[in-house]
Amino acid sequence: MTAPGPDSGAFVVATAGHVDHGKSTLLRALTGTDPDRLAEERRRGLTLDLGFVWTTTPGGRRLAFVDVPGHHRYLATTFAGLATAPAVLLVVSADEGWRAQTGEHLAAVEAFGIRSGLLVITRADLADPAAALALAREHTAGTALADAPAVAVSARTGAGLDVLLHRLDALAAAHPAPDPEAPVRLWLDRAFTVAGAGTVVTGTLTAGTLAVDDTLELAPAGTPVAVRGLQSLGRDVERVSGPARVAVNLRRIAADEVRRGHALVTSGRWWRTTAVDVRLDPPSPVADPLSAGAPPAGPAARLPAEPLVHCGTAATGARLRPLGADSARLTLRAPLDLHVGDRLLVRDPGSRLLVGATVLDVAPPALRRRGAAAARARQLVAVTDPADPAIRLRATGRELRADLAAMGFATADPEARPEARSENLAAGPFVVDAAHAAWLRAALTAEVDRYAAAHPADPGLPHPRARQRLGLPEALPLAALTGDGLVTRQGRIYRAPDAEALPAPVAAALDRLLKALHAAPFRAPTRRELDALGLTAESLALLVRRRHLERVGPHHLAVGALARAEARLGTLPQPFTVGECARALDTSRRVAVPLLEALDAAGVTRRHSDGRRTLRPAGSRPLA
């Protein structure tokens, strides 16, 4: 690879259509490059694998083409080429017209959710294209390509090619630009070794941005890999945004560890799963001729118990469990990195039945109880926007925002949609369902009331106890649930009036204690004296937290006791003994010893080896 150039990208278009209807010949005429790269393909005149070519439109737009096999035997390869393309050229030859394979490819286009494309009638020099076009319009009615612009061309004479290029230019211009900041998921269609460079993989980048020196994960193994170099359409680039065809030179991985169906993904931004709940599209008659005139049945009932599932360039076996008429759970043989809203193609390997599916949940709940499948089907019916986390939050109560983002929910960031803030509660790293948050607030209020009734001396519910009672994780801030009526103070939750006012008995006892300490500031009350005042360990802890008392070792003194002791000790000849300290403070050794230890710990005094202390000058004390 040479020195990288500027950013580069191209609008990507895949071909689709019956075998030998001129797809590869058309691309050869448009680009001047043969998409059939294998010697056997050229010898047999038959596309066996994916081909990649590109050109530039008269308007200067770069177009990349993915050529797919037309033969039914290579259907999995066809799906790998179609799945990641934003647009399609549906090819029908004028001399042969519509065929079963054309319908199968159209069904795949529908299943993968490709909404943009052109209808191309090839070999217009061999037959009048009008009849083939009319039949194609019949078959595409009701599909995303129903109103697709149509162009009749002849690759042999060149007729219609200029018109086709202009239509492709307009198609690309009208296509919504993907988000360059989106997480990367590059489904790989080739992996090989280049001498002097190492492992190179290729794929269609649908959204997001790749850059040299990026670190990604190779899914599904989760192996970290680094981007050593990038190419797009044969040019070295430093970075490229989708849509684009890209070749990625990887560090830290051997080519034999990578294959078609793997993906390069942004770490932590996709949900790696082996179970998904999906909504199935109605089976397409063009893909399943036997469905014509058959008794009505939902797609879940029509599919086999063990279908094949295609997503991106990946294909895996699965077990299908019908939930409702058009919903099912797929248990995948191999994990896929997915978002809600992703499109899957589910097919019966024993027939031409192809069914599209929309992913509604990438981490579905277990179905253990009788009637759980029917209940789950009713939940899924309510999903109108797969990217809205409302149904999931309603079922689970709360989710980590990072998990919601990895699952593909659009409201994972509460700043992304202002209306989401009124529906759900942002609580630290969590998003909490609005109804569940209301229940938690009510339950928390009830717990605080119960605790206050049982502990009148200190009516604040400790945070650890609140979390235990409500089953809340440490990372969820309890302050998010207090709202009106509850107040968080120093690791406890109080009813609002209790947060400011002391319980009457405690306030009265404190008043008596402070009067005694005013007369003798360093004569700390004994346990018996505290009991006589009615001050329990619980109430004393409350008074210390509220800054009404200061704890010195096991003793309780008026706030500011250490500062007052420092001032008095400053009048003594230095160094001084414990006894001299006790006399200066008019107290006993019982109080003087822990008080001096507290001053030592604060760096106010320095203890000598003979037990005497020296008051440190303020400027020489260690930083706290």
TILUMBA-943431 format. One record per residue (C-alpha): residue in three letters; x, y, z. Coordinates in steps of 0.1 Angstrom, whole numbers, padded with zeros to 4 digits, always signed. Layout:
BEGIN
ALAXYZ ...
This chain:
BEGIN
MET+0000+0000+0000 THR+0012+0035-0009 ALA+0008+0067+0011 PRO-0029+0071+0020 GLY-0049+0097+0003 PRO-0080+0117+0012 ASP-0113+0102+0025 SER-0131+0082-0002 GLY-0164+0064-0005 ALA-0189+0053-0031 PHE-0226+0045-0034 VAL-0229+0007-0034 VAL-0253-0011-0057 ALA-0259-0049-0059 THR-0272-0068-0088 ALA-0301-0093-0086 GLY-0318-0115-0112 HIS-0321-0149-0128 VAL-0290-0168-0139 ASP-0277-0158-0174 HIS-0298-0126-0176 GLY-0267-0105-0183 LYS-0259-0091-0148 SER-0221-0095-0151 THR-0221-0084-0188 LEU-0240-0053-0179 LEU-0214-0044-0152 ARG-0186-0051-0176 ALA-0201-0026-0200 LEU-0207+0000-0174 THR-0173-0001-0157 GLY-0149-0016-0182 THR-0140-0043-0157 ASP-0150-0079-0156 PRO-0167-0087-0122 ASP-0160-0124-0128 ARG-0126-0127-0112 LEU-0123-0165-0111 ALA-0109-0184-0140 GLU-0137-0210-0138 GLU-0163-0182-0139 ARG-0148-0169-0172 ARG-0145-0205-0186 ARG-0181-0214-0178 GLY-0196-0179-0184 LEU-0213-0183-0150 THR-0209-0162-0118 LEU-0200-0184-0089 ASP-0189-0159-0063 LEU-0193-0122-0055 GLY-0177-0098-0079 PHE-0167-0062-0072 VAL-0163-0034-0097 TRP-0167+0004-0098 THR-0170+0034-0120 THR-0177+0071-0119 THR-0210+0087-0132 PRO-0210+0117-0156 GLY-0217+0138-0126 GLY-0185+0126-0108 ARG-0202+0103-0083 ARG-0183+0071-0075 LEU-0204+0039-0078 ALA-0194+0005-0065 PHE-0212-0026-0077 VAL-0215-0060-0060 ASP-0222-0087-0086 VAL-0241-0118-0073 PRO-0245-0153-0087 GLY-0279-0159-0103 HIS-0280-0197-0100 HIS-0301-0212-0072 ARG-0272-0234-0061 TYR-0253-0203-0050 LEU-0282-0187-0032 ALA-0263-0182+0001 THR-0236-0163-0018 THR-0263-0142-0035 PHE-0277-0132-0001 ALA-0243-0123+0012 GLY-0239-0098-0017 LEU-0274-0083-0014 ALA-0277-0080+0024 THR-0254-0050+0029 ALA-0262-0031-0003 PRO-0282+0001+0001 ALA-0296-0003-0035 VAL-0302-0029-0061 LEU-0303-0034-0099 LEU-0330-0059-0105 VAL-0321-0074-0139 VAL-0346-0091-0163 SER-0336-0100-0198 ALA-0359-0089-0227 ASP-0357-0123-0245 GLU-0365-0145-0215 GLY-0385-0123-0192 TRP-0393-0130-0156 ARG-0382-0163-0141 ALA-0385-0181-0107 GLN-0350-0171-0097 THR-0359-0134-0104 GLY-0387-0137-0079 GLU-0364-0154-0054 HIS-0340-0125-0056 LEU-0368-0100-0053 ALA-0380-0117-0022 ALA-0344-0115-0008 VAL-0344-0078-0016 GLU-0376-0074+0003 ALA-0364-0095+0032 PHE-0332-0075+0037 GLY-0352-0043+0036 ILE-0336-0028+0005 ARG-0359+0001-0004 SER-0340+0016-0033 GLY-0332+0003-0068 LEU-0337+0003-0105 LEU-0354-0022-0128 VAL-0331-0030-0158 ILE-0343-0048-0189 THR-0312-0062-0205 ARG-0306-0076-0241 ALA-0329-0050-0255 ASP-0312-0057-0289 LEU-0325-0093-0289 ALA-0362-0087-0281 ASP-0387-0059-0276 PRO-0382-0050-0238 ALA-0419-0039-0234 ALA-0433-0073-0227 ALA-0405-0082-0202 LEU-0410-0048-0185 ALA-0448-0052-0182 LEU-0444-0087-0166 ALA-0417-0073-0142 ARG-0441-0045-0132 GLU-0467-0072-0123 HIS-0443-0091-0102 THR-0428-0061-0084 ALA-0463-0046-0075 GLY-0466-0042-0038 THR-0429-0043-0032 ALA-0403-0016-0026 LEU-0394-0017-0063 ALA-0430-0012-0075 ASP-0423+0023-0087 ALA-0386+0019-0094 PRO-0374+0037-0125 ALA-0369+0013-0154 VAL-0342+0013-0181 ALA-0339-0009-0212 VAL-0302-0015-0222 SER-0281-0035-0245 ALA-0246-0042-0232 ARG-0236-0053-0268 THR-0246-0021-0286 GLY-0243+0003-0256 ALA-0279+0014-0260 GLY-0294+0028-0227 LEU-0261+0027-0207 ASP-0258+0065-0205 VAL-0294+0067-0193 LEU-0287+0040-0167 LEU-0257+0058-0154 HIS-0277+0090-0150 ARG-0305+0071-0132 LEU-0279+0056-0109 ASP-0265+0090-0102 ALA-0300+0103-0093 LEU-0306+0072-0072 ALA-0275+0078-0052 ALA-0282+0115-0048 ALA-0317+0108-0034 HIS-0305+0081-0009 PRO-0303+0094+0027 ALA-0267+0097+0038 PRO-0259+0072+0066 ASP-0246+0085+0100 PRO-0208+0088+0099 GLU-0207+0086+0137 ALA-0227+0054+0138 PRO-0209+0023+0153 VAL-0191+0002+0127 ARG-0203-0032+0117 LEU-0185-0043+0085 TRP-0198-0077+0074 LEU-0168-0094+0057 ASP-0172-0111+0023 ARG-0135-0119+0016 ALA-0103-0126+0036 PHE-0069-0131+0020 THR-0032-0125+0025 VAL-0012-0098+0007 ALA+0025-0102+0005 GLY+0042-0076+0027 ALA+0009-0065+0042 GLY-0006-0095+0058 THR-0043-0101+0064 VAL-0068-0081+0042 VAL-0106-0083+0045 THR-0132-0067+0023 GLY-0168-0057+0028 THR-0195-0030+0023 LEU-0194-0003+0050 THR-0230+0007+0054 ALA-0226+0034+0080 GLY-0200+0048+0105 THR-0164+0056+0098 LEU-0133+0035+0096 ALA-0098+0050+0101 VAL-0062+0038+0101 ASP-0051+0027+0136 ASP-0087+0021+0148 THR-0091-0009+0171 LEU-0122-0030+0165 GLU-0135-0065+0174 LEU-0137-0094+0150 ALA-0171-0108+0157 PRO-0184-0132+0168 ALA-0152-0143+0186 GLY-0146-0108+0200 THR-0109-0108+0191 PRO-0094-0073+0191 VAL-0079-0063+0158 ALA-0062-0031+0146 VAL-0066-0014+0113 ARG-0032-0012+0097 GLY-0043+0002+0063 LEU-0075+0011+0043 GLN-0084+0010+0007 SER-0116+0021-0010 LEU-0121+0013-0047 GLY-0084+0006-0052 ARG-0072+0038-0035 ASP-0053+0040-0002 VAL-0072+0062+0023 GLU-0067+0073+0059 ARG-0104+0071+0067 VAL-0136+0063+0050 SER-0173+0067+0058 GLY-0202+0046+0046 PRO-0216+0038+0022 ALA-0184+0024+0007 ARG-0166-0007-0005 VAL-0135-0011+0016 ALA-0105-0033+0020 VAL-0090-0034+0055 ASN-0055-0045+0063 LEU-0055-0059+0098 ARG-0029-0064+0125 ARG-0030-0091+0151 ILE-0050-0117+0131 ALA-0041-0144+0105 ALA-0062-0147+0074 ASP-0071-0183+0082 GLU-0088-0170+0114 VAL-0112-0148+0093 ARG-0140-0159+0069 ARG-0171-0146+0052 GLY-0198-0141+0077 HIS-0175-0126+0103 ALA-0177-0088+0110 LEU-0155-0060+0122 VAL-0175-0041+0149 THR-0171-0012+0172 SER-0164-0027+0206 GLY-0194-0025+0231 ARG-0218-0010+0205 TRP-0235-0042+0193 TRP-0253-0070+0211 ARG-0237-0104+0206 THR-0266-0129+0209 THR-0278-0164+0201 ALA-0315-0156+0208 VAL-0337-0130+0192 ASP-0374-0123+0190 VAL-0385-0113+0156 ARG-0416-0101+0136 LEU-0419-0121+0104 ASP-0431-0106+0071 PRO-0459-0124+0052 PRO-0443-0150+0028 SER-0439-0137-0007 PRO-0457-0157-0034 VAL-0429-0149-0058 ALA-0405-0167-0035 ASP-0429-0195-0025 PRO-0451-0205-0055 LEU-0468-0231-0034 SER-0483-0204-0012 ALA-0506-0193-0041 GLY-0541-0206-0032 ALA-0528-0223+0000 PRO-0549-0220+0032 PRO-0540-0189+0051 ALA-0513-0194+0076 GLY-0490-0171+0095 PRO-0453-0171+0085 ALA-0443-0186+0118 ALA-0464-0217+0110 ARG-0451-0219+0074 LEU-0414-0220+0084 PRO-0397-0252+0095 ALA-0385-0258+0130 GLU-0349-0255+0119 PRO-0346-0228+0092 LEU-0315-0210+0079 VAL-0310-0174+0090 HIS-0290-0149+0069 CYS-0278-0115+0083 GLY-0252-0094+0065 THR-0228-0119+0050 ALA-0234-0144+0078 ALA-0256-0175+0076 THR-0264-0198+0105 GLY-0288-0226+0114 ALA-0314-0218+0140 ARG-0343-0233+0159 LEU-0376-0215+0155 ARG-0402-0213+0182 PRO-0435-0196+0170 LEU-0448-0171+0195 GLY-0477-0157+0175 ALA-0489-0158+0139 ASP-0462-0134+0128 SER-0437-0135+0157 ALA-0411-0161+0167 ARG-0381-0167+0188 LEU-0349-0177+0169 THR-0322-0196+0188 LEU-0291-0192+0166 ARG-0264-0219+0162 ALA-0238-0192+0159 PRO-0239-0158+0176 LEU-0246-0126+0156 ASP-0238-0090+0165 LEU-0272-0073+0162 HIS-0293-0042+0169 VAL-0330-0041+0173 GLY-0345-0032+0139 ASP-0320-0053+0120 ARG-0334-0072+0091 LEU-0329-0110+0088 LEU-0338-0134+0060 VAL-0352-0167+0073 ARG-0356-0195+0048 ASP-0366-0231+0045 PRO-0336-0249+0030 GLY-0360-0275+0016 SER-0381-0251-0005 ARG-0380-0217-0020 LEU-0398-0201+0010 LEU-0380-0169+0020 VAL-0393-0148+0049 GLY-0380-0114+0060 ALA-0378-0107+0097 THR-0374-0076+0118 VAL-0354-0080+0151 LEU-0375-0067+0180 ASP-0354-0079+0209 VAL-0318-0091+0210 ALA-0319-0102+0247 PRO-0353-0117+0251 PRO-0366-0131+0284 ALA-0368-0168+0291 LEU-0401-0185+0284 ARG-0405-0210+0313 ARG-0441-0207+0324 ARG-0473-0221+0308 GLY-0486-0194+0285 ALA-0453-0175+0284 ALA-0451-0176+0246 ALA-0486-0162+0240 ALA-0479-0135+0266 ARG-0446-0127+0248 ALA-0464-0125+0215 ARG-0488-0099+0229 GLN-0459-0079+0241 LEU-0443-0080+0207 VAL-0475-0069+0190 ALA-0472-0036+0209 VAL-0438-0029+0193 THR-0443-0003+0166 ASP-0408+0012+0167 PRO-0381-0014+0174 ALA-0357+0014+0184 ASP-0380+0026+0212 PRO-0370+0009+0245 ALA-0405+0014+0261 ILE-0416-0023+0258 ARG-0382-0036+0270 LEU-0381-0012+0299 ARG-0417-0020+0308 ALA-0407-0057+0310 THR-0374-0053+0328 GLY-0379-0022+0349 ARG-0345-0008+0342 GLU-0315-0011+0319 LEU-0280+0002+0318 ARG-0278+0030+0292 ALA-0247+0014+0277 ASP-0266-0019+0272 LEU-0295-0001+0256 ALA-0270+0016+0232 ALA-0254-0018+0224 MET-0289-0032+0217 GLY-0296-0004+0192 PHE-0322+0016+0210 ALA-0324+0052+0199 THR-0333+0066+0233 ALA-0303+0051+0251 ASP-0290+0087+0254 PRO-0316+0107+0273 GLU-0304+0139+0256 ALA-0311+0124+0222 ARG-0348+0128+0224 PRO-0363+0153+0249 GLU-0396+0134+0250 ALA-0378+0104+0264 ARG-0369+0123+0296 SER-0405+0127+0304 GLU-0413+0090+0298 ASN-0384+0073+0315 LEU-0361+0082+0344 ALA-0324+0088+0338 ALA-0307+0075+0370 GLY-0269+0075+0368 PRO-0259+0049+0342 PHE-0294+0035+0342 VAL-0326+0042+0324 VAL-0356+0033+0345 ASP-0391+0027+0332 ALA-0415+0056+0342 ALA-0440+0032+0358 HIS-0413+0012+0376 ALA-0397+0044+0388 ALA-0431+0055+0403 TRP-0434+0021+0420 LEU-0398+0024+0434 ARG-0406+0059+0448 ALA-0437+0046+0465 ALA-0418+0015+0479 LEU-0389+0037+0490 THR-0413+0061+0508 ALA-0430+0031+0526 GLU-0396+0018+0536 VAL-0385+0052+0550 ASP-0418+0054+0569 ARG-0413+0020+0584 TYR-0377+0027+0594 ALA-0386+0060+0610 ALA-0413+0044+0631 ALA-0389+0018+0643 HIS-0360+0042+0649 PRO-0373+0075+0662 ALA-0339+0085+0675 ASP-0325+0085+0640 PRO-0353+0081+0614 GLY-0330+0081+0583 LEU-0331+0049+0563 PRO-0294+0039+0555 HIS-0287+0036+0518 PRO-0274+0000+0520 ARG-0306-0011+0536 ALA-0327+0008+0510 ARG-0309-0009+0482 GLN-0313-0043+0498 ARG-0350-0038+0504 LEU-0357-0025+0469 GLY-0332-0048+0451 LEU-0312-0018+0436 PRO-0276-0019+0424 GLU-0249+0003+0439 ALA-0245+0023+0407 LEU-0281+0035+0407 PRO-0282+0068+0427 LEU-0310+0067+0453 ALA-0313+0105+0450 ALA-0330+0099+0416 LEU-0359+0082+0434 THR-0364+0105+0463 GLY-0384+0133+0446 ASP-0409+0153+0467 GLY-0412+0142+0504 LEU-0379+0124+0508 VAL-0344+0139+0512 THR-0310+0122+0511 ARG-0285+0133+0538 GLN-0251+0117+0544 GLY-0259+0082+0532 ARG-0295+0081+0546 ILE-0329+0089+0533 TYR-0353+0110+0555 ARG-0388+0123+0553 ALA-0383+0159+0544 PRO-0394+0173+0579 ASP-0370+0147+0596 ALA-0341+0158+0575 GLU-0339+0192+0590 ALA-0354+0189+0625 LEU-0341+0166+0652 PRO-0365+0143+0670 ALA-0379+0161+0700 PRO-0364+0138+0727 VAL-0330+0139+0710 ALA-0331+0177+0707 ALA-0339+0181+0744 ALA-0311+0157+0754 LEU-0286+0175+0731 ASP-0296+0208+0747 ARG-0288+0194+0782 LEU-0255+0179+0770 LEU-0243+0211+0753 LYS-0250+0231+0785 ALA-0228+0207+0805 LEU-0201+0209+0778 HIS-0202+0246+0778 ALA-0192+0246+0814 ALA-0165+0219+0810 PRO-0158+0216+0772 PHE-0134+0186+0776 ARG-0153+0165+0802 ALA-0168+0141+0778 PRO-0199+0123+0793 THR-0196+0087+0802 ARG-0218+0060+0788 ARG-0239+0060+0820 GLU-0243+0098+0817 LEU-0254+0095+0781 ASP-0279+0068+0790 ALA-0293+0091+0817 LEU-0298+0118+0791 GLY-0315+0093+0768 LEU-0289+0095+0741 THR-0285+0061+0724 ALA-0257+0051+0700 GLU-0282+0057+0672 SER-0291+0092+0683 LEU-0254+0101+0689 ALA-0246+0090+0654 LEU-0273+0113+0641 LEU-0260+0142+0661 VAL-0225+0137+0647 ARG-0237+0135+0611 ARG-0258+0166+0616 ARG-0227+0184+0630 HIS-0242+0190+0664 LEU-0215+0170+0682 GLU-0179+0160+0674 ARG-0167+0125+0680 VAL-0132+0121+0694 GLY-0122+0085+0697 PRO-0151+0069+0717 HIS-0162+0102+0732 HIS-0186+0130+0721 LEU-0178+0167+0726 ALA-0191+0199+0713 VAL-0183+0208+0676 GLY-0149+0226+0675 ALA-0134+0207+0704 LEU-0102+0198+0686 ALA-0096+0234+0675 ARG-0102+0246+0711 ALA-0079+0220+0724 GLU-0052+0230+0700 ALA-0055+0266+0712 ARG-0051+0257+0748 LEU-0022+0233+0742 GLY-0004+0261+0724 THR+0000+0279+0758 LEU+0019+0250+0773 PRO+0057+0247+0773 GLN+0067+0224+0745 PRO+0069+0194+0745 PHE+0042+0184+0770 THR+0030+0151+0786 VAL-0005+0135+0786 GLY-0009+0146+0822 GLU+0000+0182+0814 CYS-0025+0181+0785 ALA-0053+0167+0808 ARG-0047+0195+0834 ALA-0046+0222+0807 LEU-0079+0209+0793 ASP-0095+0203+0828 THR-0102+0167+0819 SER-0091+0131+0826 ARG-0066+0109+0809 ARG-0097+0089+0797 VAL-0104+0119+0774 ALA-0069+0134+0769 VAL-0054+0102+0754 PRO-0079+0098+0725 LEU-0080+0136+0720 LEU-0042+0137+0716 GLU-0043+0107+0692 ALA-0069+0126+0671 LEU-0045+0156+0670 ASP-0016+0133+0661 ALA-0037+0119+0632 ALA-0046+0154+0620 GLY-0009+0164+0620 VAL-0015+0191+0647 THR+0008+0174+0672 ARG+0039+0153+0669 ARG+0044+0124+0693 HIS+0080+0118+0706 SER+0095+0084+0715 ASP+0091+0092+0752 GLY+0053+0098+0748 ARG+0055+0136+0750 ARG+0039+0158+0723 THR+0049+0190+0705 LEU+0025+0212+0687 ARG+0035+0216+0651 PRO+0036+0251+0636 ALA+0007+0256+0612 GLY+0029+0258+0581 SER+0048+0226+0588 ARG+0018+0203+0591 PRO+0013+0175+0565 LEU-0014+0181+0539 ALA-0047+0163+0547 
